Amino acid sequence: MPYEGQRATGESLIALEQSKLFQEFAGEIRMPPKTKGRSLQPTALPLVPDQINRVLAIDGSIVSEKIKNGFPGAEASLVQIALVSVDLNKLNVHSNQKIIPPSAFNQMDKAATLQCMLPGCNVAKSDGTAPKEFFRSSIYEALQGSVQKGHETLLETYRALVSGRSSSFRCPASDCDHSLTPSNGTWQCPCTRSISIYETDPLRFHERFNDVGPNGEPHGEVMRFLEVIMLLNVLRFFASSEKGLGILPKLAFVVDGPLAAFGQFAAVVPYVQNELRRINDLCVAKTGKNILLFSLIKSGQFYEHFEQLDFDEAKGPNGRYSPQTMLLPDISYIHQSVVYRAPDAKPWGADTYYGRIALYKSKSGQRMVINTPKVTTASLDLANTDLAAYPGLPEVAGIVDRLSTYLFDGGFVPIVRAHSHAAIPLKMGGEVIKSLFEK
């Protein structure tokens, strides 16, 4: 590690490139086959009537700050999740304008936010609770709220989601080997320490808690977990009544990032997938239509691959595909061209994704990586690229075309608005955190 302020000169990189070790390593790297691989063919999308009048978007933000409590390295994170409802009827007023004024967007949405504090290294509770135990209790407390008065709390949503789970988990105490069975609420481990156990402990976020350094990774995972639970909480609200089910086909739900769960809480993916399918089945039985849920991915391997695909030797970048082109990669194509997998390996995303990938070049020429949920039998077959495997995809394309924005690369108005409500300015976020620790 260099000294603070010491700058790299580049000498080490030159030596590395010339070293025998580097040359041998480069020779060992597997390259794509020289034969041209299977190309993706555009999928025609049927024209569908525009029936969506409201988009509900969810996005989260997190900021960490050093805490002056007398212990070195003490830190905490402020997490904020925004649920934004965008009224498309108000946007129709400006439909004849080529450029919609920014003020219109400020008047077309309403937002609700969920906030929580997550302690990190060297931040103990006033009653003497150690940092890791404080962190565990904070996750449990973060689920106490609700996004709709009279509706279930986020904790009740989580409880319903994993109901029936019987797999045991280890006591969070490092010196305890007791195997515990999931339960509701809080209770005490039967070990001699009798530490408090929370029903969120089976998620095992605490296993990545760092006692001697930054905790951005576990704090970020908690934020993403809260985004998933908030989405399910809202969907369950509409699915809990005949009136709500009748409204669902007029709503579109969108989240920022993939329909997936990574890290410690990836084990909830099958539960999330089953719950989404249950809600979708209720919606189909009531209205004959699937729920309209999708996400947008702004970076990563698929986004980069789409950029490469859209290059034309004569026209250059963005020159291969015409606007409103939809590409649907099946699992064999993904393994061949995007994410390498050995022939006998488990399919990519099988344990982490509850959504399918679609690549769309919008009407305005922007490239969008879209996820649609696995809520139908067809969508569970990763080799199936019929439109039936991507519920609501024609409607999604229409919404993307309608609400794309040039403000950002791959910009989408509901996500932009959700991020505006969720984003915590670094300085302001830090001041909020510090104020909580001032006497």
Secondary structure in CASP SS format (residue, H / E / C, confidence):
PFRMAT SS
TARGET T0000
AUTHOR 0000-0000-0000
METHOD secondary structure of the structure
MODEL  1
M C 1.00
P C 1.00
Y C 1.00
E C 1.00
G C 1.00
Q C 1.00
R C 1.00
A C 1.00
T C 1.00
G C 1.00
E H 1.00
S H 1.00
L H 1.00
I H 1.00
A H 1.00
L H 1.00
E H 1.00
Q H 1.00
S C 1.00
K H 1.00
L H 1.00
F H 1.00
Q H 1.00
E H 1.00
F H 1.00
A H 1.00
G H 1.00
E H 1.00
I C 1.00
R C 1.00
M C 1.00
P C 1.00
P C 1.00
K C 1.00
T C 1.00
K C 1.00
G C 1.00
R C 1.00
S C 1.00
L C 1.00
Q C 1.00
P C 1.00
T C 1.00
A C 1.00
L C 1.00
P C 1.00
L C 1.00
V C 1.00
P C 1.00
D C 1.00
Q C 1.00
I C 1.00
N C 1.00
R E 1.00
V E 1.00
L E 1.00
A E 1.00
I E 1.00
D E 1.00
G E 1.00
S E 1.00
I E 1.00
V E 1.00
S E 1.00
E E 1.00
K E 1.00
I C 1.00
K C 1.00
N C 1.00
G C 1.00
F C 1.00
P C 1.00
G C 1.00
A C 1.00
E E 1.00
A E 1.00
S E 1.00
L E 1.00
V E 1.00
Q E 1.00
I E 1.00
A E 1.00
L E 1.00
V E 1.00
S E 1.00
V E 1.00
D E 1.00
L H 1.00
N H 1.00
K H 1.00
L H 1.00
N H 1.00
V H 1.00
H H 1.00
S C 1.00
N C 1.00
Q C 1.00
K C 1.00
I C 1.00
I C 1.00
P C 1.00
P H 1.00
S H 1.00
A H 1.00
F H 1.00
N H 1.00
Q H 1.00
M C 1.00
D E 1.00
K E 1.00
A E 1.00
A E 1.00
T E 1.00
L E 1.00
Q E 1.00
C E 1.00
M E 1.00
L E 1.00
P E 1.00
G C 1.00
C C 1.00
N C 1.00
V C 1.00
A C 1.00
K C 1.00
S C 1.00
D C 1.00
G C 1.00
T C 1.00
A C 1.00
P H 1.00
K H 1.00
E H 1.00
F H 1.00
F H 1.00
R H 1.00
S H 1.00
S H 1.00
I H 1.00
Y H 1.00
E H 1.00
A H 1.00
L C 1.00
Q C 1.00
G C 1.00
S C 1.00
V C 1.00
Q C 1.00
K C 1.00
G C 1.00
H C 1.00
E C 1.00
T C 1.00
L H 1.00
L H 1.00
E H 1.00
T H 1.00
Y H 1.00
R H 1.00
A H 1.00
L H 1.00
V C 1.00
S C 1.00
G C 1.00
R C 1.00
S C 1.00
S C 1.00
S C 1.00
F E 1.00
R E 1.00
C C 1.00
P C 1.00
A C 1.00
S C 1.00
D C 1.00
C C 1.00
D C 1.00
H C 1.00
S E 1.00
L E 1.00
T C 1.00
P C 1.00
S C 1.00
N C 1.00
G C 1.00
T E 1.00
W E 1.00
Q E 1.00
C C 1.00
P C 1.00
C C 1.00
T C 1.00
R C 1.00
S C 1.00
I C 1.00
S E 1.00
I E 1.00
Y E 1.00
E C 1.00
T C 1.00
D H 1.00
P H 1.00
L H 1.00
R C 1.00
F H 1.00
H H 1.00
E H 1.00
R H 1.00
F C 1.00
N C 1.00
D C 1.00
V C 1.00
G C 1.00
P C 1.00
N C 1.00
G H 1.00
E H 1.00
P H 1.00
H H 1.00
G H 1.00
E H 1.00
V H 1.00
M H 1.00
R H 1.00
F H 1.00
L H 1.00
E H 1.00
V H 1.00
I H 1.00
M H 1.00
L H 1.00
L H 1.00
N H 1.00
V H 1.00
L H 1.00
R H 1.00
F H 1.00
F H 1.00
A H 1.00
S C 1.00
S C 1.00
E H 1.00
K H 1.00
G H 1.00
L H 1.00
G H 1.00
I H 1.00
L H 1.00
P H 1.00
K H 1.00
L E 1.00
A E 1.00
F E 1.00
V E 1.00
V E 1.00
D E 1.00
G C 1.00
P C 1.00
L C 1.00
A E 1.00
A C 1.00
F C 1.00
G H 1.00
Q H 1.00
F H 1.00
A H 1.00
A H 1.00
V H 1.00
V H 1.00
P H 1.00
Y H 1.00
V H 1.00
Q H 1.00
N H 1.00
E H 1.00
L H 1.00
R H 1.00
R H 1.00
I H 1.00
N H 1.00
D H 1.00
L H 1.00
C H 1.00
V H 1.00
A H 1.00
K H 1.00
T H 1.00
G C 1.00
K C 1.00
N C 1.00
I C 1.00
L E 1.00
L E 1.00
F E 1.00
S E 1.00
L E 1.00
I E 1.00
K C 1.00
S C 1.00
G C 1.00
Q H 1.00
F H 1.00
Y H 1.00
E H 1.00
H H 1.00
F H 1.00
E H 1.00
Q H 1.00
L H 1.00
D C 1.00
F C 1.00
D E 1.00
E C 1.00
A C 1.00
K C 1.00
G E 1.00
P C 1.00
N C 1.00
G C 1.00
R C 1.00
Y C 1.00
S C 1.00
P C 1.00
Q C 1.00
T E 1.00
M E 1.00
L E 1.00
L C 1.00
P C 1.00
D C 1.00
I H 1.00
S H 1.00
Y H 1.00
I H 1.00
H H 1.00
Q H 1.00
S H 1.00
V C 1.00
V C 1.00
Y C 1.00
R C 1.00
A C 1.00
P C 1.00
D C 1.00
A C 1.00
K C 1.00
P C 1.00
W C 1.00
G C 1.00
A C 1.00
D C 1.00
T C 1.00
Y E 1.00
Y C 1.00
G E 1.00
R E 1.00
I E 1.00
A E 1.00
L E 1.00
Y E 1.00
K E 1.00
S C 1.00
K C 1.00
S C 1.00
G C 1.00
Q C 1.00
R E 1.00
M E 1.00
V E 1.00
I E 1.00
N E 1.00
T E 1.00
P E 1.00
K C 1.00
V C 1.00
T C 1.00
T H 1.00
A H 1.00
S H 1.00
L H 1.00
D C 1.00
L C 1.00
A C 1.00
N C 1.00
T C 1.00
D C 1.00
L H 1.00
A H 1.00
A H 1.00
Y C 1.00
P C 1.00
G C 1.00
L H 1.00
P H 1.00
E H 1.00
V H 1.00
A H 1.00
G H 1.00
I H 1.00
V H 1.00
D H 1.00
R H 1.00
L H 1.00
S E 1.00
T E 1.00
Y C 1.00
L C 1.00
F C 1.00
D C 1.00
G C 1.00
G E 1.00
F E 1.00
V H 1.00
P H 1.00
I H 1.00
V H 1.00
R H 1.00
A H 1.00
H H 1.00
S H 1.00
H H 1.00
A H 1.00
A C 1.00
I C 1.00
P C 1.00
L H 1.00
K H 1.00
M H 1.00
G H 1.00
G H 1.00
E H 1.00
V H 1.00
I H 1.00
K H 1.00
S H 1.00
L C 1.00
F C 1.00
E C 1.00
K C 1.00
END
